[in-house]
Amino acid sequence: MILSELLIFLAAFITALIIKKIFNKFIWLMPTSIIAGFIALISSQQILGLTNLSTKLNFYIDILLAIIFSTFPLTIKNTNPAYIRSVKKLWQYSAIQYFSQWGISIFVVTAGFFYAWPLVTDSFGLVLPAGFAGGHGSAAVVGDLLYKLGYTNALTLTMAMATVGALCSVSGGMFWIFWAKKKGMIDIFDLKSQKQNLDLKVEVKTLLIILSIVLMAFFVKPYIVEFLKFEVPVFVLAVALSIVTRLLPFKLNLDDKTVGTSTNIATDLLVCVGIASIQLLIVNDFLAPLLIMALMGLILCIIFFKKLALNVFKEDSFSKALFTWGWSVGGLVFGLALVKIVNPK
């Protein structure tokens, strides 16, 4: 079953690459992983019935999250106080925007959504910020945790919100770029800056270390849960083991490109699997509150962009505002992609 699903996702990615090549002028900024996710979803039993995805997609999400998060400590080599000071204002602004999404979303749900939609529970207040500000990665983390706590609809709702956010981040970001060009805020922008060469070269030793950390996290989880008497996500254990690995008294000499490639591939697969895991009947049941929350999130991000970001930052104000728009609506990858258009360097 696992092999057949890997073939399904591989076919989805190959089809997505072909589609991007054909319609490059229209969907060039949209990640291949999102297109592949839609292909996998459309071809599944829910729509066309061409492929049969198992009910173990949550298990795949656990594996991919463990790979992604376990690589973070492995990339830390030293800290630079000067760099931290230079991004202090951007961090402060981003923190305010991030917590505003969480606070307003939770408040609105607990204050009124219960009365309008009986299906909505208090956990629905986490759907907007998990999908928008965190993208598909955060949506997977929050959705998976809520799913394991008994909120069986959570993963579908967070993934659906993340997908809506990704689409809005790209389309909205391009609108702001053309708007800024018209207003004279920027002179030129480079639509070709997003083309990247596919580099899958990996070092075996580094890859084995990453996979060993992930496998060890799965192995020790039952013992940790039995000791602590509560559920601990696999990716948390993977991070802890990765930190321990980094603190070992000898140099690991990890290959940075392999670490980066592992993270990128796992992230792309996570997005694809996440979209493919969306249950359309659940989305239909929650369609109205989902759309209202998404609209509320967009309005909040527009206010932050036009009224705060463009006035708070003195240097490169539009680039920083565009970056915060990208990540606050669709996740970090979109913030970086949009900034590269107006400032490839």
C-alpha positions in Angstrom: 0.0 0.0 0.0 2.8 2.4 0.9 4.6 1.7 -2.4 1.4 2.3 -4.4 0.8 5.6 -2.6 4.4 6.7 -3.2 3.8 6.0 -6.9 0.6 8.1 -6.8 2.4 11.1 -5.3 5.3 10.7 -7.7 2.9 10.7 -10.6 1.2 13.7 -9.2 4.5 15.6 -9.0 5.5 14.7 -12.5 2.1 15.8 -13.8 2.4 19.0 -11.8 5.8 19.8 -13.4 4.4 19.2 -16.9 1.4 21.5 -16.0 3.8 24.2 -14.7 5.9 24.0 -17.9 2.8 24.4 -20.1 1.1 27.1 -18.1 4.3 28.8 -16.8 3.1 32.3 -17.4 0.0 31.9 -15.2 1.1 29.6 -12.4 4.9 30.1 -12.2 4.9 31.2 -8.6 2.6 28.4 -7.3 4.7 25.6 -5.8 4.7 22.3 -7.6 3.8 20.6 -4.3 0.4 22.5 -4.2 -0.4 21.6 -7.8 0.6 18.0 -7.1 -1.6 18.0 -4.0 -4.7 19.1 -6.0 -3.9 16.4 -8.6 -3.7 13.7 -6.0 -7.0 15.0 -4.4 -8.9 15.2 -7.7 -7.7 11.8 -8.8 -8.7 10.2 -5.5 -11.9 8.3 -4.7 -13.6 11.5 -3.5 -13.8 13.0 -7.1 -12.6 10.9 -10.1 -12.0 7.6 -8.3 -8.8 6.9 -10.2 -6.6 6.4 -7.1 -7.2 5.0 -3.7 -5.4 6.7 -0.9 -5.3 4.9 2.5 -6.5 6.2 5.8 -2.9 6.3 7.0 -2.1 9.8 5.7 -1.7 11.0 9.3 1.2 8.5 9.7 2.9 9.9 6.7 2.4 13.4 8.0 4.1 12.3 11.3 7.1 11.0 9.4 7.5 14.1 7.2 7.1 16.5 10.2 9.8 14.5 12.1 12.2 14.9 9.1 11.5 18.6 8.7 11.8 19.6 12.4 14.7 17.3 13.1 16.9 19.1 10.6 16.5 22.5 12.3 18.9 22.0 15.2 21.4 20.4 12.8 21.6 23.7 10.9 22.5 25.8 13.9 26.2 26.6 14.1 26.5 29.9 15.9 24.5 33.0 16.8 25.2 36.5 15.5 24.1 39.3 18.0 24.5 42.0 15.3 22.1 40.2 13.0 19.6 39.7 15.8 19.6 43.4 16.5 19.2 44.3 12.8 15.9 42.2 12.5 14.5 43.2 15.9 11.8 45.6 14.6 10.8 43.1 11.9 10.5 40.4 14.5 8.5 42.6 16.8 6.1 43.5 14.0 5.8 39.9 12.9 5.1 38.8 16.5 2.3 41.3 16.9 0.7 40.2 13.6 1.1 36.5 14.5 -0.5 36.8 17.9 -3.2 39.1 16.5 -4.3 36.3 14.2 -4.4 33.8 17.0 -6.1 36.1 19.5 -8.8 37.5 17.2 -9.6 34.0 15.7 -10.0 32.4 19.1 -12.0 35.3 20.4 -14.4 35.3 17.5 -15.0 31.6 17.7 -15.6 31.5 21.4 -17.7 34.6 21.3 -20.1 33.9 18.5 -19.5 31.0 16.2 -20.9 28.5 18.6 -24.4 30.0 18.2 -24.4 30.3 14.4 -22.9 26.8 13.7 -23.5 24.0 16.2 -20.8 21.9 14.5 -18.1 24.5 15.4 -16.1 23.7 18.6 -13.6 25.8 20.5 -10.8 24.1 18.5 -12.0 25.9 15.4 -10.4 29.0 16.7 -7.0 27.5 15.9 -7.8 26.8 12.2 -7.2 30.3 10.8 -3.7 31.1 12.3 -2.6 27.5 11.9 -3.4 27.6 8.2 -2.6 31.2 7.3 0.4 32.4 9.4 2.1 28.9 9.6 1.2 27.5 6.1 0.9 23.8 5.5 3.6 22.9 8.0 1.8 24.6 10.9 -1.5 23.3 9.7 -0.1 19.8 9.8 1.2 20.2 13.3 -1.9 21.8 14.8 -4.3 19.6 12.8 -2.5 16.4 13.7 -2.3 17.3 17.4 -6.1 18.1 17.5 -6.9 15.0 15.6 -5.1 12.9 18.2 -7.0 14.7 20.9 -10.3 13.6 19.4 -11.1 16.5 17.0 -11.3 14.3 13.9 -12.2 17.1 11.6 -9.2 19.3 12.6 -6.6 18.2 10.1 -8.9 18.6 7.1 -9.9 22.1 8.3 -6.4 23.3 8.9 -5.1 21.9 5.6 -8.1 23.5 3.8 -7.4 26.9 5.4 -3.6 26.6 4.5 -4.5 25.9 0.9 -6.8 28.9 0.7 -4.1 31.0 2.4 -1.5 29.8 -0.2 -3.7 30.8 -3.1 -4.5 34.2 -1.5 -0.8 34.8 -0.6 0.3 34.4 -4.2 -2.6 36.3 -5.9 -2.6 39.0 -3.2 1.2 39.4 -3.3 1.1 39.9 -7.1 -1.6 42.4 -6.7 0.5 44.4 -4.1 3.5 44.2 -6.4 1.6 45.7 -9.4 0.0 48.2 -7.0 3.4 49.3 -5.7 4.7 49.6 -9.3 1.8 51.9 -10.1 2.4 54.0 -7.0 6.1 54.4 -7.8 7.3 52.4 -4.7 9.3 50.0 -6.9 10.9 50.5 -10.3 11.1 47.0 -11.7 10.5 43.5 -10.6 11.8 40.1 -11.9 9.2 37.5 -12.6 11.9 35.0 -13.6 13.6 35.1 -10.2 11.7 32.1 -8.9 13.1 29.6 -11.4 15.3 27.2 -9.5 17.5 24.3 -10.6 16.5 21.0 -9.1 19.4 19.6 -7.2 18.9 16.2 -5.6 22.5 15.4 -4.7 22.8 14.1 -1.2 25.6 12.8 1.0 24.8 9.3 2.3 26.2 9.8 5.8 24.2 13.0 6.5 21.0 11.4 5.1 21.5 8.3 7.3 22.0 10.5 10.4 18.7 12.3 9.7 16.8 9.1 9.1 18.3 7.5 12.2 17.1 10.4 14.4 13.6 10.0 12.9 13.5 6.2 13.4 14.8 6.6 17.0 12.0 9.1 17.7 9.4 6.6 16.6 11.2 3.9 18.7 11.4 5.8 22.0 7.9 7.4 21.7 6.0 4.5 23.4 8.4 4.5 26.4 8.3 8.3 26.7 4.5 8.4 26.6 4.3 5.6 29.2 6.6 7.5 31.5 5.0 10.9 31.1 1.4 9.6 30.9 0.4 12.0 28.0 0.8 12.0 24.2 4.1 13.4 22.8 4.3 14.2 19.1 7.0 12.3 17.2 8.4 15.5 15.7 9.0 16.9 19.3 11.1 13.8 20.1 12.9 14.1 16.8 13.9 17.7 17.7 15.1 16.7 21.1 17.2 13.9 19.7 18.5 16.2 17.0 19.6 18.7 19.7 21.4 15.9 21.6 23.1 14.8 18.4 24.3 18.4 17.8 25.7 18.6 21.4 27.8 15.4 21.0 31.5 16.1 21.8 32.7 15.3 18.3 32.1 17.0 15.0 29.4 15.4 12.8 30.6 17.2 9.6 27.1 17.3 8.1 26.5 18.3 4.5 24.4 21.4 4.5 23.1 20.8 1.0 21.8 17.3 2.1 20.1 18.8 5.1 18.5 21.4 3.0 17.5 19.0 0.3 15.9 16.6 2.9 13.9 19.5 4.4 12.7 20.7 1.0 11.6 17.3 -0.2 9.9 16.5 3.0 8.1 19.9 3.0 6.9 19.4 -0.6 5.6 15.9 0.2 4.0 17.3 3.4 2.1 19.9 1.4 1.0 17.3 -1.3 -0.1 14.7 1.3 -1.8 17.4 3.3 -3.9 18.6 0.4 -4.6 15.0 -0.6 -5.8 14.3 2.9 -8.6 17.0 2.8 -12.0 15.4 3.2 -14.4 17.3 0.9 -17.5 16.3 2.8 -16.1 17.9 6.0 -15.1 21.0 4.1 -18.7 21.2 2.8 -20.1 20.9 6.3 -17.8 23.7 7.6 -17.8 25.8 4.4 -19.5 28.9 5.7 -17.4 29.3 8.9 -14.3 28.5 6.9 -15.0 31.2 4.3 -15.9 33.8 7.0 -12.7 33.0 9.0 -10.6 33.2 5.8 -12.2 36.6 4.9 -11.6 37.9 8.4 -8.0 36.8 8.2 -7.5 38.5 4.8 -9.0 41.7 6.1 -6.7 41.7 9.1 -3.6 41.1 6.9 -4.6 43.9 4.5 -5.0 46.3 7.4 -1.5 45.3 8.7 0.0 45.6 5.3 -1.4 49.1 4.3 -1.8 50.8 7.7 1.1 49.4 9.7 3.9 47.7 7.7 4.4 50.5 5.1 4.7 53.0 7.9 6.6 51.1 10.5 9.6 50.1 8.4 11.8 53.0 7.3 14.2 51.1 5.1 13.0 48.7 2.4 9.5 49.3 3.7 7.7 47.7 0.8 9.9 44.6 0.7 9.4 44.0 4.4 5.7 44.6 4.1 5.4 42.2 1.2 7.4 39.6 3.1 5.1 39.9 6.1 2.1 39.7 3.8 3.4 36.5 2.2 4.1 34.6 5.4 1.1 35.9 7.3 -1.4 34.6 4.7 0.4 31.6 3.2 3.5 30.8 5.2 7.2 31.6 5.1 7.9 30.1 1.7 5.6 32.6 0.0 7.0 35.6 1.9 10.5 34.7 0.7 9.3 34.0 -2.9 7.4 37.3 -3.2 10.4 39.3 -1.9 12.7 37.7 -4.5 10.5 39.1 -7.2 11.1 42.8 -6.2 14.6 42.2 -4.8 16.3 39.1 -6.3 19.4 39.7 -4.2 
